[in-house]
Amino acid sequence: MTTPDSKNIQKKFGGRLRQIRQNLGLSQEDLAHLCNLDRSYVGGVERGERNISLLNIHKIADALNISPKEFFND
């Protein structure tokens, strides 16, 4: 079940992911390829539509060469 709070968390995470990805000059397709995920999945995460798993957080962080905690820094 998705609550209003969980949607806000997903949107904040997705916004932070988008910011980091764009700062690195990567497209969603580039990032998806680097972490072996579908481009539409990456887009859904960035829009806050997906409840991303811990495994996928680590895959994306590894592809971006950052620590997973970077997604949660304001």
Predicted model as a PDB file, atoms N, CA, C, CB and O in Angstrom, pLDDT in the B-factor column:
MODEL        1                                                                  
ATOM      1  N   MET A   1       0.836  -1.184   0.000  1.00 59.00           N  
ATOM      2  CA  MET A   1       0.000   0.000   0.000  1.00 59.00           C  
ATOM      3  C   MET A   1       0.881   1.248   0.000  1.00 59.00           C  
ATOM      4  CB  MET A   1      -0.951  -0.002   1.216  1.00 59.00           C  
ATOM      5  O   MET A   1       1.855   1.331   0.748  1.00 59.00           O  
ATOM      6  N   THR A   2       0.533   2.206  -0.838  1.00 63.00           N  
ATOM      7  CA  THR A   2       1.300   3.437  -0.938  1.00 63.00           C  
ATOM      8  C   THR A   2       0.599   4.537  -0.151  1.00 63.00           C  
ATOM      9  CB  THR A   2       1.486   3.853  -2.414  1.00 63.00           C  
ATOM     10  O   THR A   2      -0.574   4.829  -0.381  1.00 63.00           O  
ATOM     11  N   THR A   3       1.322   5.136   0.767  1.00 75.00           N  
ATOM     12  CA  THR A   3       0.779   6.229   1.569  1.00 75.00           C  
ATOM     13  C   THR A   3       1.297   7.553   1.026  1.00 75.00           C  
ATOM     14  CB  THR A   3       1.156   6.064   3.068  1.00 75.00           C  
ATOM     15  O   THR A   3       2.276   7.574   0.280  1.00 75.00           O  
ATOM     16  N   PRO A   4       0.646   8.667   1.392  1.00 70.00           N  
ATOM     17  CA  PRO A   4       1.145   9.974   0.938  1.00 70.00           C  
ATOM     18  C   PRO A   4       2.606  10.207   1.328  1.00 70.00           C  
ATOM     19  CB  PRO A   4       0.279  11.091   1.513  1.00 70.00           C  
ATOM     20  O   PRO A   4       3.367  10.782   0.550  1.00 70.00           O  
ATOM     21  N   ASP A   5       3.004   9.768   2.521  1.00 86.00           N  
ATOM     22  CA  ASP A   5       4.393   9.929   2.951  1.00 86.00           C  
ATOM     23  C   ASP A   5       5.353   9.124   2.078  1.00 86.00           C  
ATOM     24  CB  ASP A   5       4.542   9.509   4.408  1.00 86.00           C  
ATOM     25  O   ASP A   5       6.427   9.612   1.728  1.00 86.00           O  
ATOM     26  N   SER A   6       4.975   7.898   1.726  1.00 80.00           N  
ATOM     27  CA  SER A   6       5.863   7.077   0.908  1.00 80.00           C  
ATOM     28  C   SER A   6       6.006   7.673  -0.487  1.00 80.00           C  
ATOM     29  CB  SER A   6       5.339   5.635   0.820  1.00 80.00           C  
ATOM     30  O   SER A   6       7.086   7.600  -1.075  1.00 80.00           O  
ATOM     31  N   LYS A   7       4.945   8.261  -1.030  1.00 85.00           N  
ATOM     32  CA  LYS A   7       5.025   8.910  -2.336  1.00 85.00           C  
ATOM     33  C   LYS A   7       5.995  10.088  -2.276  1.00 85.00           C  
ATOM     34  CB  LYS A   7       3.628   9.383  -2.797  1.00 85.00           C  
ATOM     35  O   LYS A   7       6.772  10.302  -3.207  1.00 85.00           O  
ATOM     36  N   ASN A   8       5.952  10.846  -1.192  1.00 92.00           N  
ATOM     37  CA  ASN A   8       6.858  11.983  -1.034  1.00 92.00           C  
ATOM     38  C   ASN A   8       8.310  11.504  -0.966  1.00 92.00           C  
ATOM     39  CB  ASN A   8       6.498  12.791   0.236  1.00 92.00           C  
ATOM     40  O   ASN A   8       9.197  12.119  -1.557  1.00 92.00           O  
ATOM     41  N   ILE A   9       8.547  10.421  -0.256  1.00 93.00           N  
ATOM     42  CA  ILE A   9       9.897   9.862  -0.151  1.00 93.00           C  
ATOM     43  C   ILE A   9      10.372   9.413  -1.527  1.00 93.00           C  
ATOM     44  CB  ILE A   9       9.930   8.675   0.851  1.00 93.00           C  
ATOM     45  O   ILE A   9      11.516   9.669  -1.904  1.00 93.00           O  
ATOM     46  N   GLN A  10       9.499   8.745  -2.281  1.00 95.00           N  
ATOM     47  CA  GLN A  10       9.854   8.278  -3.617  1.00 95.00           C  
ATOM     48  C   GLN A  10      10.173   9.458  -4.538  1.00 95.00           C  
ATOM     49  CB  GLN A  10       8.713   7.433  -4.208  1.00 95.00           C  
ATOM     50  O   GLN A  10      11.125   9.389  -5.315  1.00 95.00           O  
ATOM     51  N   LYS A  11       9.393  10.537  -4.463  1.00 95.00           N  
ATOM     52  CA  LYS A  11       9.631  11.718  -5.287  1.00 95.00           C  
ATOM     53  C   LYS A  11      10.945  12.399  -4.910  1.00 95.00           C  
ATOM     54  CB  LYS A  11       8.469  12.704  -5.148  1.00 95.00           C  
ATOM     55  O   LYS A  11      11.691  12.833  -5.788  1.00 95.00           O  
ATOM     56  N   LYS A  12      11.232  12.495  -3.614  1.00 95.00           N  
ATOM     57  CA  LYS A  12      12.496  13.104  -3.181  1.00 95.00           C  
ATOM     58  C   LYS A  12      13.684  12.277  -3.661  1.00 95.00           C  
ATOM     59  CB  LYS A  12      12.533  13.245  -1.645  1.00 95.00           C  
ATOM     60  O   LYS A  12      14.671  12.824  -4.152  1.00 95.00           O  
ATOM     61  N   PHE A  13      13.584  10.961  -3.516  1.00 96.00           N  
ATOM     62  CA  PHE A  13      14.663  10.089  -3.977  1.00 96.00           C  
ATOM     63  C   PHE A  13      14.848  10.244  -5.481  1.00 96.00           C  
ATOM     64  CB  PHE A  13      14.369   8.613  -3.618  1.00 96.00           C  
ATOM     65  O   PHE A  13      15.971  10.400  -5.960  1.00 96.00           O  
ATOM     66  N   GLY A  14      13.756  10.201  -6.218  1.00 97.00           N  
ATOM     67  CA  GLY A  14      13.824  10.318  -7.672  1.00 97.00           C  
ATOM     68  C   GLY A  14      14.403  11.649  -8.121  1.00 97.00           C  
ATOM     69  O   GLY A  14      15.184  11.705  -9.071  1.00 97.00           O  
ATOM     70  N   GLY A  15      14.018  12.719  -7.437  1.00 96.00           N  
ATOM     71  CA  GLY A  15      14.560  14.034  -7.768  1.00 96.00           C  
ATOM     72  C   GLY A  15      16.052  14.104  -7.526  1.00 96.00           C  
ATOM     73  O   GLY A  15      16.791  14.700  -8.310  1.00 96.00           O  
ATOM     74  N   ARG A  16      16.492  13.497  -6.444  1.00 97.00           N  
ATOM     75  CA  ARG A  16      17.928  13.485  -6.134  1.00 97.00           C  
ATOM     76  C   ARG A  16      18.690  12.650  -7.165  1.00 97.00           C  
ATOM     77  CB  ARG A  16      18.174  12.929  -4.706  1.00 97.00           C  
ATOM     78  O   ARG A  16      19.774  13.037  -7.601  1.00 97.00           O  
ATOM     79  N   LEU A  17      18.121  11.505  -7.554  1.00 97.00           N  
ATOM     80  CA  LEU A  17      18.738  10.677  -8.586  1.00 97.00           C  
ATOM     81  C   LEU A  17      18.865  11.471  -9.881  1.00 97.00           C  
ATOM     82  CB  LEU A  17      17.918   9.388  -8.818  1.00 97.00           C  
ATOM     83  O   LEU A  17      19.927  11.465 -10.504  1.00 97.00           O  
ATOM     84  N   ARG A  18      17.799  12.152 -10.296  1.00 98.00           N  
ATOM     85  CA  ARG A  18      17.823  12.942 -11.528  1.00 98.00           C  
ATOM     86  C   ARG A  18      18.915  14.015 -11.462  1.00 98.00           C  
ATOM     87  CB  ARG A  18      16.446  13.596 -11.777  1.00 98.00           C  
ATOM     88  O   ARG A  18      19.664  14.218 -12.417  1.00 98.00           O  
ATOM     89  N   GLN A  19      18.987  14.691 -10.321  1.00 96.00           N  
ATOM     90  CA  GLN A  19      19.980  15.754 -10.142  1.00 96.00           C  
ATOM     91  C   GLN A  19      21.402  15.200 -10.305  1.00 96.00           C  
ATOM     92  CB  GLN A  19      19.820  16.415  -8.750  1.00 96.00           C  
ATOM     93  O   GLN A  19      22.214  15.777 -11.028  1.00 96.00           O  
ATOM     94  N   ILE A  20      21.694  14.099  -9.644  1.00 97.00           N  
ATOM     95  CA  ILE A  20      23.028  13.495  -9.718  1.00 97.00           C  
ATOM     96  C   ILE A  20      23.319  13.043 -11.144  1.00 97.00           C  
ATOM     97  CB  ILE A  20      23.146  12.298  -8.740  1.00 97.00           C  
ATOM     98  O   ILE A  20      24.403  13.297 -11.671  1.00 97.00           O  
ATOM     99  N   ARG A  21      22.351  12.375 -11.768  1.00 97.00           N  
ATOM    100  CA  ARG A  21      22.540  11.877 -13.133  1.00 97.00           C  
ATOM    101  C   ARG A  21      22.820  13.029 -14.098  1.00 97.00           C  
ATOM    102  CB  ARG A  21      21.299  11.089 -13.595  1.00 97.00           C  
ATOM    103  O   ARG A  21      23.744  12.953 -14.909  1.00 97.00           O  
ATOM    104  N   GLN A  22      22.028  14.086 -14.009  1.00 98.00           N  
ATOM    105  CA  GLN A  22      22.217  15.223 -14.904  1.00 98.00           C  
ATOM    106  C   GLN A  22      23.538  15.936 -14.646  1.00 98.00           C  
ATOM    107  CB  GLN A  22      21.066  16.200 -14.756  1.00 98.00           C  
ATOM    108  O   GLN A  22      24.194  16.385 -15.585  1.00 98.00           O  
ATOM    109  N   ASN A  23      23.932  16.043 -13.382  1.00 97.00           N  
ATOM    110  CA  ASN A  23      25.227  16.661 -13.059  1.00 97.00           C  
ATOM    111  C   ASN A  23      26.389  15.898 -13.680  1.00 97.00           C  
ATOM    112  CB  ASN A  23      25.414  16.738 -11.546  1.00 97.00           C  
ATOM    113  O   ASN A  23      27.432  16.477 -13.985  1.00 97.00           O  
ATOM    114  N   LEU A  24      26.201  14.597 -13.864  1.00 97.00           N  
ATOM    115  CA  LEU A  24      27.238  13.769 -14.475  1.00 97.00           C  
ATOM    116  C   LEU A  24      27.118  13.725 -16.006  1.00 97.00           C  
ATOM    117  CB  LEU A  24      27.170  12.354 -13.910  1.00 97.00           C  
ATOM    118  O   LEU A  24      27.925  13.089 -16.682  1.00 97.00           O  
ATOM    119  N   GLY A  25      26.108  14.404 -16.534  1.00 98.00           N  
ATOM    120  CA  GLY A  25      25.934  14.467 -17.984  1.00 98.00           C  
ATOM    121  C   GLY A  25      25.442  13.178 -18.606  1.00 98.00           C  
ATOM    122  O   GLY A  25      25.726  12.897 -19.771  1.00 98.00           O  
ATOM    123  N   LEU A  26      24.703  12.392 -17.836  1.00 98.00           N  
ATOM    124  CA  LEU A  26      24.186  11.117 -18.335  1.00 98.00           C  
ATOM    125  C   LEU A  26      22.708  11.234 -18.685  1.00 98.00           C  
ATOM    126  CB  LEU A  26      24.398  10.006 -17.296  1.00 98.00           C  
ATOM    127  O   LEU A  26      21.952  11.927 -18.004  1.00 98.00           O  
ATOM    128  N   SER A  27      22.308  10.560 -19.738  1.00 98.00           N  
ATOM    129  CA  SER A  27      20.884  10.433 -20.047  1.00 98.00           C  
ATOM    130  C   SER A  27      20.313   9.285 -19.220  1.00 98.00           C  
ATOM    131  CB  SER A  27      20.651  10.193 -21.581  1.00 98.00           C  
ATOM    132  O   SER A  27      21.062   8.501 -18.637  1.00 98.00           O  
ATOM    133  N   GLN A  28      19.000   9.191 -19.172  1.00 97.00           N  
ATOM    134  CA  GLN A  28      18.380   8.054 -18.489  1.00 97.00           C  
ATOM    135  C   GLN A  28      18.805   6.750 -19.162  1.00 97.00           C  
ATOM    136  CB  GLN A  28      16.835   8.188 -18.488  1.00 97.00           C  
ATOM    137  O   GLN A  28      19.045   5.745 -18.492  1.00 97.00           O  
ATOM    138  N   GLU A  29      18.893   6.778 -20.474  1.00 98.00           N  
ATOM    139  CA  GLU A  29      19.300   5.581 -21.209  1.00 98.00           C  
ATOM    140  C   GLU A  29      20.735   5.187 -20.875  1.00 98.00           C  
ATOM    141  CB  GLU A  29      19.157   5.808 -22.715  1.00 98.00           C  
ATOM    142  O   GLU A  29      21.030   4.005 -20.700  1.00 98.00           O  
ATOM    143  N   ASP A  30      21.632   6.178 -20.784  1.00 98.00           N  
ATOM    144  CA  ASP A  30      23.022   5.896 -20.406  1.00 98.00           C  
ATOM    145  C   ASP A  30      23.082   5.245 -19.033  1.00 98.00           C  
ATOM    146  CB  ASP A  30      23.862   7.187 -20.416  1.00 98.00           C  
ATOM    147  O   ASP A  30      23.759   4.235 -18.842  1.00 98.00           O  
ATOM    148  N   LEU A  31      22.365   5.834 -18.077  1.00 98.00           N  
ATOM    149  CA  LEU A  31      22.379   5.295 -16.717  1.00 98.00           C  
ATOM    150  C   LEU A  31      21.797   3.891 -16.687  1.00 98.00           C  
ATOM    151  CB  LEU A  31      21.598   6.210 -15.768  1.00 98.00           C  
ATOM    152  O   LEU A  31      22.357   2.996 -16.054  1.00 98.00           O  
ATOM    153  N   ALA A  32      20.683   3.699 -17.365  1.00 98.00           N  
ATOM    154  CA  ALA A  32      20.054   2.377 -17.395  1.00 98.00           C  
ATOM    155  C   ALA A  32      21.027   1.329 -17.934  1.00 98.00           C  
ATOM    156  CB  ALA A  32      18.773   2.408 -18.255  1.00 98.00           C  
ATOM    157  O   ALA A  32      21.106   0.218 -17.409  1.00 98.00           O  
ATOM    158  N   HIS A  33      21.753   1.685 -18.966  1.00 98.00           N  
ATOM    159  CA  HIS A  33      22.724   0.757 -19.544  1.00 98.00           C  
ATOM    160  C   HIS A  33      23.844   0.442 -18.544  1.00 98.00           C  
ATOM    161  CB  HIS A  33      23.317   1.343 -20.841  1.00 98.00           C  
ATOM    162  O   HIS A  33      24.247  -0.712 -18.402  1.00 98.00           O  
ATOM    163  N   LEU A  34      24.340   1.467 -17.858  1.00 97.00           N  
ATOM    164  CA  LEU A  34      25.437   1.274 -16.903  1.00 97.00           C  
ATOM    165  C   LEU A  34      25.057   0.353 -15.743  1.00 97.00           C  
ATOM    166  CB  LEU A  34      25.882   2.617 -16.355  1.00 97.00           C  
ATOM    167  O   LEU A  34      25.893  -0.395 -15.236  1.00 97.00           O  
ATOM    168  N   CYS A  35      23.792   0.413 -15.328  1.00 96.00           N  
ATOM    169  CA  CYS A  35      23.394  -0.400 -14.162  1.00 96.00           C  
ATOM    170  C   CYS A  35      22.505  -1.584 -14.550  1.00 96.00           C  
ATOM    171  CB  CYS A  35      22.659   0.473 -13.144  1.00 96.00           C  
ATOM    172  O   CYS A  35      21.925  -2.242 -13.685  1.00 96.00           O  
ATOM    173  N   ASN A  36      22.402  -1.849 -15.853  1.00 97.00           N  
ATOM    174  CA  ASN A  36      21.653  -3.000 -16.350  1.00 97.00           C  
ATOM    175  C   ASN A  36      20.194  -2.999 -15.888  1.00 97.00           C  
ATOM    176  CB  ASN A  36      22.325  -4.278 -15.902  1.00 97.00           C  
ATOM    177  O   ASN A  36      19.659  -4.020 -15.453  1.00 97.00           O  
ATOM    178  N   LEU A  37      19.567  -1.825 -15.995  1.00 97.00           N  
ATOM    179  CA  LEU A  37      18.146  -1.680 -15.704  1.00 97.00           C  
ATOM    180  C   LEU A  37      17.462  -1.106 -16.942  1.00 97.00           C  
ATOM    181  CB  LEU A  37      17.910  -0.768 -14.452  1.00 97.00           C  
ATOM    182  O   LEU A  37      18.123  -0.529 -17.805  1.00 97.00           O  
ATOM    183  N   ASP A  38      16.172  -1.258 -17.029  1.00 97.00           N  
ATOM    184  CA  ASP A  38      15.424  -0.718 -18.157  1.00 97.00           C  
ATOM    185  C   ASP A  38      15.298   0.800 -18.039  1.00 97.00           C  
ATOM    186  CB  ASP A  38      14.033  -1.366 -18.240  1.00 97.00           C  
ATOM    187  O   ASP A  38      15.118   1.324 -16.940  1.00 97.00           O  
ATOM    188  N   ARG A  39      15.392   1.505 -19.165  1.00 97.00           N  
ATOM    189  CA  ARG A  39      15.299   2.956 -19.159  1.00 97.00           C  
ATOM    190  C   ARG A  39      13.960   3.435 -18.595  1.00 97.00           C  
ATOM    191  CB  ARG A  39      15.495   3.495 -20.566  1.00 97.00           C  
ATOM    192  O   ARG A  39      13.909   4.441 -17.887  1.00 97.00           O  
ATOM    193  N   SER A  40      12.887   2.725 -18.905  1.00 97.00           N  
ATOM    194  CA  SER A  40      11.577   3.132 -18.384  1.00 97.00           C  
ATOM    195  C   SER A  40      11.513   2.973 -16.859  1.00 97.00           C  
ATOM    196  CB  SER A  40      10.458   2.306 -19.049  1.00 97.00           C  
ATOM    197  O   SER A  40      10.819   3.733 -16.184  1.00 97.00           O  
ATOM    198  N   TYR A  41      12.233   1.990 -16.323  1.00 98.00           N  
ATOM    199  CA  TYR A  41      12.299   1.819 -14.876  1.00 98.00           C  
ATOM    200  C   TYR A  41      13.012   3.014 -14.238  1.00 98.00           C  
ATOM    201  CB  TYR A  41      13.021   0.499 -14.515  1.00 98.00           C  
ATOM    202  O   TYR A  41      12.543   3.565 -13.242  1.00 98.00           O  
ATOM    203  N   VAL A  42      14.155   3.412 -14.822  1.00 98.00           N  
ATOM    204  CA  VAL A  42      14.910   4.559 -14.303  1.00 98.00           C  
ATOM    205  C   VAL A  42      14.030   5.810 -14.346  1.00 98.00           C  
ATOM    206  CB  VAL A  42      16.221   4.780 -15.124  1.00 98.00           C  
ATOM    207  O   VAL A  42      14.011   6.589 -13.393  1.00 98.00           O  
ATOM    208  N   GLY A  43      13.308   6.001 -15.441  1.00 98.00           N  
ATOM    209  CA  GLY A  43      12.405   7.144 -15.554  1.00 98.00           C  
ATOM    210  C   GLY A  43      11.321   7.115 -14.492  1.00 98.00           C  
ATOM    211  O   GLY A  43      10.997   8.148 -13.905  1.00 98.00           O  
ATOM    212  N   GLY A  44      10.759   5.945 -14.242  1.00 98.00           N  
ATOM    213  CA  GLY A  44       9.731   5.798 -13.210  1.00 98.00           C  
ATOM    214  C   GLY A  44      10.256   6.099 -11.823  1.00 98.00           C  
ATOM    215  O   GLY A  44       9.556   6.693 -11.003  1.00 98.00           O  
ATOM    216  N   VAL A  45      11.491   5.691 -11.553  1.00 98.00           N  
ATOM    217  CA  VAL A  45      12.119   5.993 -10.261  1.00 98.00           C  
ATOM    218  C   VAL A  45      12.295   7.504 -10.128  1.00 98.00           C  
ATOM    219  CB  VAL A  45      13.496   5.264 -10.122  1.00 98.00           C  
ATOM    220  O   VAL A  45      11.981   8.081  -9.087  1.00 98.00           O  
ATOM    221  N   GLU A  46      12.796   8.140 -11.182  1.00 97.00           N  
ATOM    222  CA  GLU A  46      13.030   9.586 -11.129  1.00 97.00           C  
ATOM    223  C   GLU A  46      11.732  10.377 -10.950  1.00 97.00           C  
ATOM    224  CB  GLU A  46      13.738  10.043 -12.398  1.00 97.00           C  
ATOM    225  O   GLU A  46      11.736  11.439 -10.326  1.00 97.00           O  
ATOM    226  N   ARG A  47      10.640   9.875 -11.484  1.00 97.00           N  
ATOM    227  CA  ARG A  47       9.345  10.556 -11.331  1.00 97.00           C  
ATOM    228  C   ARG A  47       8.649  10.216 -10.012  1.00 97.00           C  
ATOM    229  CB  ARG A  47       8.432  10.193 -12.491  1.00 97.00           C  
ATOM    230  O   ARG A  47       7.590  10.764  -9.706  1.00 97.00           O  
ATOM    231  N   GLY A  48       9.239   9.321  -9.240  1.00 95.00           N  
ATOM    232  CA  GLY A  48       8.647   8.923  -7.966  1.00 95.00           C  
ATOM    233  C   GLY A  48       7.507   7.940  -8.111  1.00 95.00           C  
ATOM    234  O   GLY A  48       6.692   7.791  -7.201  1.00 95.00           O  
ATOM    235  N   GLU A  49       7.442   7.268  -9.247  1.00 95.00           N  
ATOM    236  CA  GLU A  49       6.372   6.305  -9.507  1.00 95.00           C  
ATOM    237  C   GLU A  49       6.734   4.888  -9.075  1.00 95.00           C  
ATOM    238  CB  GLU A  49       6.026   6.309 -10.976  1.00 95.00           C  
ATOM    239  O   GLU A  49       5.863   4.026  -8.959  1.00 95.00           O  
ATOM    240  N   ARG A  50       8.009   4.654  -8.840  1.00 94.00           N  
ATOM    241  CA  ARG A  50       8.479   3.321  -8.473  1.00 94.00           C  
ATOM    242  C   ARG A  50       9.002   3.315  -7.047  1.00 94.00           C  
ATOM    243  CB  ARG A  50       9.571   2.845  -9.440  1.00 94.00           C  
ATOM    244  O   ARG A  50       9.643   4.266  -6.597  1.00 94.00           O  
ATOM    245  N   ASN A  51       8.719   2.235  -6.350  1.00 94.00           N  
ATOM    246  CA  ASN A  51       9.269   2.019  -5.021  1.00 94.00           C  
ATOM    247  C   ASN A  51      10.524   1.173  -5.207  1.00 94.00           C  
ATOM    248  CB  ASN A  51       8.225   1.323  -4.052  1.00 94.00           C  
ATOM    249  O   ASN A  51      10.466  -0.057  -5.227  1.00 94.00           O  
ATOM    250  N   ILE A  52      11.644   1.845  -5.341  1.00 96.00           N  
ATOM    251  CA  ILE A  52      12.903   1.196  -5.710  1.00 96.00           C  
ATOM    252  C   ILE A  52      13.399   0.286  -4.589  1.00 96.00           C  
ATOM    253  CB  ILE A  52      13.970   2.248  -6.047  1.00 96.00           C  
ATOM    254  O   ILE A  52      13.261   0.598  -3.407  1.00 96.00           O  
ATOM    255  N   SER A  53      13.975  -0.837  -4.984  1.00 97.00           N  
ATOM    256  CA  SER A  53      14.515  -1.783  -3.997  1.00 97.00           C  
ATOM    257  C   SER A  53      15.916  -1.381  -3.577  1.00 97.00           C  
ATOM    258  CB  SER A  53      14.527  -3.210  -4.563  1.00 97.00           C  
ATOM    259  O   SER A  53      16.594  -0.617  -4.264  1.00 97.00           O  
ATOM    260  N   LEU A  54      16.328  -1.898  -2.458  1.00 97.00           N  
ATOM    261  CA  LEU A  54      17.677  -1.654  -1.957  1.00 97.00           C  
ATOM    262  C   LEU A  54      18.722  -2.159  -2.955  1.00 97.00           C  
ATOM    263  CB  LEU A  54      17.873  -2.332  -0.587  1.00 97.00           C  
ATOM    264  O   LEU A  54      19.747  -1.510  -3.163  1.00 97.00           O  
ATOM    265  N   LEU A  55      18.466  -3.300  -3.565  1.00 97.00           N  
ATOM    266  CA  LEU A  55      19.400  -3.831  -4.567  1.00 97.00           C  
ATOM    267  C   LEU A  55      19.581  -2.862  -5.724  1.00 97.00           C  
ATOM    268  CB  LEU A  55      18.909  -5.181  -5.094  1.00 97.00           C  
ATOM    269  O   LEU A  55      20.703  -2.640  -6.180  1.00 97.00           O  
ATOM    270  N   ASN A  56      18.487  -2.283  -6.202  1.00 98.00           N  
ATOM    271  CA  ASN A  56      18.588  -1.366  -7.328  1.00 98.00           C  
ATOM    272  C   ASN A  56      19.207  -0.033  -6.921  1.00 98.00           C  
ATOM    273  CB  ASN A  56      17.219  -1.137  -7.935  1.00 98.00           C  
ATOM    274  O   ASN A  56      19.864   0.613  -7.737  1.00 98.00           O  
ATOM    275  N   ILE A  57      19.010   0.387  -5.688  1.00 98.00           N  
ATOM    276  CA  ILE A  57      19.698   1.587  -5.196  1.00 98.00           C  
ATOM    277  C   ILE A  57      21.209   1.358  -5.280  1.00 98.00           C  
ATOM    278  CB  ILE A  57      19.264   1.926  -3.722  1.00 98.00           C  
ATOM    279  O   ILE A  57      21.948   2.243  -5.711  1.00 98.00           O  
ATOM    280  N   HIS A  58      21.658   0.194  -4.876  1.00 98.00           N  
ATOM    281  CA  HIS A  58      23.092  -0.119  -4.927  1.00 98.00           C  
ATOM    282  C   HIS A  58      23.596  -0.236  -6.358  1.00 98.00           C  
ATOM    283  CB  HIS A  58      23.377  -1.415  -4.175  1.00 98.00           C  
ATOM    284  O   HIS A  58      24.699   0.218  -6.661  1.00 98.00           O  
ATOM    285  N   LYS A  59      22.807  -0.837  -7.242  1.00 97.00           N  
ATOM    286  CA  LYS A  59      23.203  -0.930  -8.649  1.00 97.00           C  
ATOM    287  C   LYS A  59      23.411   0.464  -9.242  1.00 97.00           C  
ATOM    288  CB  LYS A  59      22.141  -1.701  -9.459  1.00 97.00           C  
ATOM    289  O   LYS A  59      24.406   0.718  -9.921  1.00 97.00           O  
ATOM    290  N   ILE A  60      22.466   1.355  -8.978  1.00 98.00           N  
ATOM    291  CA  ILE A  60      22.541   2.704  -9.532  1.00 98.00           C  
ATOM    292  C   ILE A  60      23.710   3.470  -8.913  1.00 98.00           C  
ATOM    293  CB  ILE A  60      21.218   3.460  -9.295  1.00 98.00           C  
ATOM    294  O   ILE A  60      24.456   4.144  -9.623  1.00 98.00           O  
ATOM    295  N   ALA A  61      23.867   3.367  -7.604  1.00 98.00           N  
ATOM    296  CA  ALA A  61      24.984   4.053  -6.938  1.00 98.00           C  
ATOM    297  C   ALA A  61      26.320   3.569  -7.491  1.00 98.00           C  
ATOM    298  CB  ALA A  61      24.930   3.826  -5.413  1.00 98.00           C  
ATOM    299  O   ALA A  61      27.213   4.379  -7.739  1.00 98.00           O  
ATOM    300  N   ASP A  62      26.467   2.262  -7.686  1.00 97.00           N  
ATOM    301  CA  ASP A  62      27.701   1.721  -8.248  1.00 97.00           C  
ATOM    302  C   ASP A  62      27.941   2.262  -9.657  1.00 97.00           C  
ATOM    303  CB  ASP A  62      27.649   0.186  -8.270  1.00 97.00           C  
ATOM    304  O   ASP A  62      29.068   2.616 -10.006  1.00 97.00           O  
ATOM    305  N   ALA A  63      26.880   2.327 -10.464  1.00 97.00           N  
ATOM    306  CA  ALA A  63      27.012   2.830 -11.833  1.00 97.00           C  
ATOM    307  C   ALA A  63      27.424   4.299 -11.848  1.00 97.00           C  
ATOM    308  CB  ALA A  63      25.697   2.651 -12.594  1.00 97.00           C  
ATOM    309  O   ALA A  63      28.132   4.738 -12.754  1.00 97.00           O  
ATOM    310  N   LEU A  64      26.981   5.061 -10.840  1.00 98.00           N  
ATOM    311  CA  LEU A  64      27.309   6.480 -10.748  1.00 98.00           C  
ATOM    312  C   LEU A  64      28.600   6.736  -9.977  1.00 98.00           C  
ATOM    313  CB  LEU A  64      26.174   7.225 -10.093  1.00 98.00           C  
ATOM    314  O   LEU A  64      29.035   7.881  -9.854  1.00 98.00           O  
ATOM    315  N   ASN A  65      29.210   5.678  -9.462  1.00 97.00           N  
ATOM    316  CA  ASN A  65      30.427   5.780  -8.643  1.00 97.00           C  
ATOM    317  C   ASN A  65      30.236   6.666  -7.418  1.00 97.00           C  
ATOM    318  CB  ASN A  65      31.571   6.320  -9.480  1.00 97.00           C  
ATOM    319  O   ASN A  65      31.077   7.506  -7.099  1.00 97.00           O  
ATOM    320  N   ILE A  66      29.110   6.456  -6.740  1.00 97.00           N  
ATOM    321  CA  ILE A  66      28.827   7.202  -5.512  1.00 97.00           C  
ATOM    322  C   ILE A  66      28.379   6.217  -4.439  1.00 97.00           C  
ATOM    323  CB  ILE A  66      27.738   8.301  -5.752  1.00 97.00           C  
ATOM    324  O   ILE A  66      28.084   5.056  -4.723  1.00 97.00           O  
ATOM    325  N   SER A  67      28.336   6.699  -3.216  1.00 97.00           N  
ATOM    326  CA  SER A  67      27.808   5.915  -2.109  1.00 97.00           C  
ATOM    327  C   SER A  67      26.274   6.021  -2.127  1.00 97.00           C  
ATOM    328  CB  SER A  67      28.398   6.408  -0.736  1.00 97.00           C  
ATOM    329  O   SER A  67      25.742   7.086  -2.441  1.00 97.00           O  
ATOM    330  N   PRO A  68      25.565   4.950  -1.800  1.00 96.00           N  
ATOM    331  CA  PRO A  68      24.106   5.046  -1.751  1.00 96.00           C  
ATOM    332  C   PRO A  68      23.596   6.165  -0.848  1.00 96.00           C  
ATOM    333  CB  PRO A  68      23.535   3.743  -1.289  1.00 96.00           C  
ATOM    334  O   PRO A  68      22.507   6.693  -1.072  1.00 96.00           O  
ATOM    335  N   LYS A  69      24.377   6.530   0.175  1.00 96.00           N  
ATOM    336  CA  LYS A  69      23.922   7.590   1.078  1.00 96.00           C  
ATOM    337  C   LYS A  69      23.797   8.940   0.386  1.00 96.00           C  
ATOM    338  CB  LYS A  69      24.870   7.712   2.246  1.00 96.00           C  
ATOM    339  O   LYS A  69      23.103   9.827   0.883  1.00 96.00           O  
ATOM    340  N   GLU A  70      24.468   9.109  -0.770  1.00 95.00           N  
ATOM    341  CA  GLU A  70      24.375  10.364  -1.520  1.00 95.00           C  
ATOM    342  C   GLU A  70      22.955  10.656  -1.986  1.00 95.00           C  
ATOM    343  CB  GLU A  70      25.304  10.324  -2.715  1.00 95.00           C  
ATOM    344  O   GLU A  70      22.599  11.817  -2.192  1.00 95.00           O  
ATOM    345  N   PHE A  71      22.148   9.627  -2.155  1.00 94.00           N  
ATOM    346  CA  PHE A  71      20.757   9.812  -2.565  1.00 94.00           C  
ATOM    347  C   PHE A  71      19.916  10.440  -1.454  1.00 94.00           C  
ATOM    348  CB  PHE A  71      20.152   8.477  -2.982  1.00 94.00           C  
ATOM    349  O   PHE A  71      18.856  11.010  -1.714  1.00 94.00           O  
ATOM    350  N   PHE A  72      20.391  10.333  -0.232  1.00 90.00           N  
ATOM    351  CA  PHE A  72      19.602  10.767   0.907  1.00 90.00           C  
ATOM    352  C   PHE A  72      20.124  12.035   1.555  1.00 90.00           C  
ATOM    353  CB  PHE A  72      19.550   9.684   1.919  1.00 90.00           C  
ATOM    354  O   PHE A  72      19.568  12.494   2.552  1.00 90.00           O  
ATOM    355  N   ASN A  73      21.191  12.611   0.999  1.00 81.00           N  
ATOM    356  CA  ASN A  73      21.719  13.891   1.493  1.00 81.00           C  
ATOM    357  C   ASN A  73      20.920  15.028   0.879  1.00 81.00           C  
ATOM    358  CB  ASN A  73      23.236  14.044   1.162  1.00 81.00           C  
ATOM    359  O   ASN A  73      20.672  15.039  -0.327  1.00 81.00           O  
ATOM    360  N   ASP A  74      20.526  15.969   1.692  1.00 69.00           N  
ATOM    361  CA  ASP A  74      19.752  17.117   1.170  1.00 69.00           C  
ATOM    362  C   ASP A  74      20.660  18.216   0.706  1.00 69.00           C  
ATOM    363  CB  ASP A  74      18.797  17.661   2.228  1.00 69.00           C  
ATOM    364  O   ASP A  74      20.187  19.252   0.239  1.00 69.00           O  
TER     365      ASP A  74                                                      
ENDMDL                                                                          
END                                                                             
